[in-house]
């Protein structure tokens, strides 16, 4: 049974900061998309984050890998954890609300459980995980509104693109465990965005044109935010929280990100979500809490007491 670490007040504070950073990134990306294309937005995101993270690695005086295998793994991680999901979600946000994107993004943990069960013998699907996954899928289906897929349109495709991005995130978790578990997390993060940059810069250039900083001030501020604060700094903060609170408790951040994105989207861009989106998030949140284990152990404890 997975034992949860006690969350200190400092860890709670940093988890909330992380949730705010990631939650606001959905709005920042949407603001940038008013002027630049989705591939260009991703190229800016990983490119500036790459520079910031390598500076952090240098300041920390962390050793750099020299094996070609590791650098190849960085390229694969950049593709799975940045290029594919960032690109699909940025394109999706052109057609659906940033709040809905954040809700669907929370399904990453659901697909992560399935991917781990497929690729790792020690990550088998238990009864608790099966219940959590089924609730999660029910939440995603409710948020999307399966009836909307009958009349397939660009909005439906955008929602499926976001879901495909979460599947890529889940596969990235598998890739990281198999290929990069021996690397310091800060180096792995810097190498990952480097691999992503090597892919995104030429792709954005060829498809959407040369990158430029001759942009409106809101666009520049949005890029600076989601590249430096919500990507580079957030990755460093993520690993701090991971060491303090543990991986199980970090799942709670996922539940905090979507409300932040929903509120900001409604406040800044007057976005409105269907009631089904909120219902879907409630089911998805319940599924994540079951996967987290706390509710499951509490219900199990009540059941045991009832048999006494």
C-alpha positions in Angstrom: 0.0 0.0 0.0 1.3 3.5 -0.9 2.0 5.5 2.2 1.3 9.2 1.9 3.8 11.7 3.3 2.4 14.3 5.7 2.2 17.6 3.9 3.9 20.4 5.8 2.6 24.0 5.7 5.6 24.9 3.4 4.8 22.1 1.0 1.2 23.2 0.9 2.2 26.7 0.1 4.5 25.6 -2.7 1.8 23.2 -4.1 -0.6 26.1 -4.2 2.0 28.3 -6.0 2.6 25.5 -8.5 -1.2 25.2 -9.1 -1.5 28.9 -9.6 1.5 28.9 -12.1 0.1 26.0 -14.1 -3.5 27.2 -13.9 -2.6 30.7 -15.2 -0.5 29.2 -18.1 -3.7 28.2 -19.9 -4.8 31.8 -20.0 -1.3 33.0 -21.0 -1.1 30.6 -23.9 -4.6 31.7 -25.1 -3.5 35.4 -25.0 -0.4 34.6 -27.0 -2.5 32.7 -29.6 -4.3 35.9 -30.4 -1.2 37.0 -32.3 1.0 33.9 -33.0 0.4 30.4 -34.2 0.3 27.3 -31.9 3.6 25.9 -33.1 5.3 29.3 -32.6 3.8 29.6 -29.1 5.3 26.2 -28.2 8.7 27.1 -29.8 8.9 30.2 -27.6 7.8 28.2 -24.6 10.5 25.5 -24.8 13.2 27.8 -26.2 13.2 30.4 -23.4 12.6 27.7 -20.8 15.7 25.8 -22.1 17.9 28.8 -21.6 16.5 29.4 -18.1 16.9 25.8 -17.0 20.5 25.4 -18.2 21.3 28.6 -16.3 19.8 27.0 -13.2 21.8 23.7 -13.8 25.0 25.8 -14.1 24.3 27.7 -10.9 23.6 24.4 -9.1 26.8 23.0 -10.6 25.1 19.7 -11.6 27.1 17.3 -13.7 26.2 17.1 -17.4 25.6 13.7 -19.1 28.0 12.7 -21.8 26.5 9.5 -23.1 24.7 9.8 -26.5 22.0 7.5 -25.1 21.0 10.1 -22.6 20.8 12.9 -25.1 18.7 10.7 -27.4 16.5 10.1 -24.4 16.2 13.9 -23.9 15.0 14.2 -27.5 12.3 11.5 -27.0 11.2 13.1 -23.7 11.0 16.5 -25.3 8.8 15.1 -28.1 6.4 13.2 -25.7 6.3 15.7 -22.8 6.5 19.0 -24.7 6.2 19.0 -28.5 3.1 16.7 -28.8 1.0 17.8 -25.8 2.0 21.5 -25.9 1.3 21.6 -29.6 -2.0 19.8 -29.5 -3.3 21.7 -26.5 -2.3 25.1 -28.0 -4.1 24.2 -31.2 -7.1 23.0 -29.2 -7.3 26.3 -27.3 -8.0 28.0 -30.5 -11.4 26.3 -30.6 -12.3 25.6 -27.0 -12.2 27.5 -23.7 -9.0 27.5 -21.6 -11.0 26.3 -18.6 -12.2 23.2 -20.5 -8.7 22.5 -21.7 -7.5 22.5 -18.1 -10.3 20.1 -17.1 -9.4 17.7 -19.9 -5.7 18.1 -19.1 -6.4 16.7 -15.6 -7.0 13.3 -17.3 -3.2 13.0 -17.6 -3.1 11.1 -14.2 -5.8 8.7 -15.5 -3.8 7.8 -18.6 -0.6 7.7 -16.5 -2.0 4.9 -14.4 -3.0 2.9 -17.5 0.4 3.5 -19.2 2.3 2.4 -16.1 0.2 -0.7 -15.8 0.9 -1.6 -19.5 4.7 -1.0 -19.4 5.7 -1.9 -15.8 5.1 -5.2 -14.0 5.1 -3.4 -10.5 2.3 -1.0 -11.5 -0.6 -3.5 -11.9 -4.2 -2.3 -11.9 -5.7 -2.8 -8.4 -9.4 -2.6 -7.6 -8.8 1.0 -6.3 -7.0 2.0 -9.4 -9.7 0.5 -11.6 -12.4 2.4 -9.8 -10.4 5.6 -10.1 -9.7 5.1 -13.8 -13.4 4.4 -14.5 -14.5 7.5 -12.6 -11.9 9.5 -14.5 -13.1 8.3 -17.9 -16.7 9.0 -16.9 -15.6 12.5 -16.0 -13.8 13.1 -19.3 -16.8 11.7 -21.2 -19.2 14.0 -19.3 -16.9 17.1 -19.8 -16.7 16.5 -23.5 -20.4 15.6 -23.9 -20.4 12.4 -26.0 -23.5 13.6 -27.7 -21.4 16.4 -29.3 -19.3 13.7 -31.1 -22.3 12.7 -33.1 -22.2 16.0 -34.9 -18.4 16.0 -35.3 -17.0 19.5 -35.8 -13.9 21.5 -35.1 -14.7 21.9 -31.4 -15.0 18.1 -31.0 -11.7 17.7 -32.8 -10.1 20.2 -30.5 -11.3 18.4 -27.4 -9.9 15.1 -28.8 -6.6 16.8 -29.5 -6.3 17.9 -25.9 -7.1 14.3 -24.8 -4.4 13.0 -27.2 -2.0 15.5 -25.5 -2.7 13.9 -22.1 -2.0 10.4 -23.5 1.4 11.8 -24.7 2.1 13.1 -21.2 1.3 9.7 -19.8 3.7 8.0 -22.2 6.3 10.6 -21.3 6.1 9.4 -17.7 6.9 5.9 -18.9 9.8 7.1 -21.1 11.2 9.1 -18.2 11.2 6.1 -15.8 12.8 3.8 -18.4 15.3 6.2 -19.9 16.1 9.1 -17.5 15.7 7.7 -14.0 19.4 8.0 -13.4 19.6 11.7 -14.2 19.2 14.6 -11.7 15.7 16.0 -12.3 16.9 19.5 -13.1 19.2 18.2 -15.7 16.4 15.9 -17.1 14.1 18.9 -17.3 16.7 21.1 -19.1 17.6 18.3 -21.5 13.9 17.6 -22.2 13.1 21.2 -23.2 16.4 21.2 -25.3 15.2 18.2 -27.2 11.8 19.9 -27.7 13.5 23.1 -28.9 15.5 21.2 -31.5 12.2 19.9 -32.9 10.0 23.0 -32.5 12.2 25.7 -33.8 12.5 24.3 -37.4 8.9 23.0 -37.3 7.5 26.4 -36.4 9.8 28.2 -38.8 8.8 26.0 -41.8 5.0 25.9 -41.0 4.3 29.3 -39.5 7.3 31.4 -40.4 10.3 32.9 -38.6 10.1 33.5 -34.9 10.1 37.2 -34.0 10.0 39.3 -30.9 8.3 42.1 -32.8 5.0 41.4 -31.0 2.5 43.3 -29.0 3.2 43.8 -25.3 0.4 41.4 -24.1 1.8 38.7 -26.3 5.4 39.2 -25.0 4.2 39.2 -21.4 2.2 36.0 -22.0 5.2 34.3 -23.6 7.5 35.4 -20.8 5.0 34.1 -18.2 4.3 30.6 -19.7 7.9 30.0 -20.7 9.8 31.3 -17.7 7.3 31.1 -14.8 4.9 28.3 -15.8 7.6 26.1 -17.5 11.2 26.7 -16.3 10.5 27.9 -12.7 7.5 25.5 -12.4 9.7 22.5 -13.3 12.2 23.4 -10.6 9.4 24.1 -8.1 7.8 20.8 -9.0 10.8 18.8 -7.9 11.1 20.7 -4.7 7.5 19.9 -3.9 8.1 16.3 -4.9 10.9 15.9 -2.4 8.8 17.5 0.4 5.4 16.0 -0.2 5.9 12.9 -2.3 4.4 11.8 -5.6 1.1 10.8 -4.2 0.4 14.2 -2.7 1.5 15.9 -5.9 -1.7 14.6 -7.5 -3.5 17.1 -5.4 -2.0 19.9 -7.6 -3.8 18.5 -10.6 -7.1 19.1 -8.8 -6.2 22.7 -8.0 -5.0 23.7 -11.6 -8.4 23.5 -13.3 -10.3 25.8 -10.9 -7.5 28.4 -11.3 -7.8 28.2 -15.1 -11.6 28.3 -15.1 -11.7 31.4 -12.9 -9.1 33.2 -14.9 -10.7 32.3 -18.2 -14.1 33.6 -17.0 -12.6 36.7 -15.5 -10.2 37.8 -18.2 -11.8 36.4 -21.4 -15.5 36.1 -20.4 -15.4 32.3 -21.0 -18.4 30.3 -20.0 -18.5 26.5 -19.6 -21.4 24.2 -19.9 -22.8 22.6 -16.8 -21.6 19.2 -18.1 -18.0 20.5 -18.0 -18.2 21.2 -14.3 -20.0 17.8 -13.7 -17.2 16.1 -15.6 -14.6 17.8 -13.6 -16.3 16.7 -10.4 -16.3 13.1 -11.5 -12.7 13.4 -12.7 -11.7 14.9 -9.4 -13.3 12.0 -7.5 -11.5 9.5 -9.7 -8.1 11.3 -9.0 -8.9 11.3 -5.2 -9.6 7.5 -5.4 -6.3 7.0 -7.2 -4.6 9.1 -4.5 -5.8 6.5 -2.0 -7.0 8.7 0.9 -10.7 8.4 0.2 -10.3 4.7 -0.6 -8.6 4.0 2.7 -11.2 6.0 4.5 -14.1 4.1 2.9 -12.3 0.8 3.6 -11.9 1.9 7.3 -15.6 2.7 7.6 -16.4 -0.7 6.1 -14.2 -2.5 8.5 -15.7 -0.7 11.4 -19.1 -1.6 10.2 -18.3 -5.3 10.4 -17.2 -5.1 14.0 
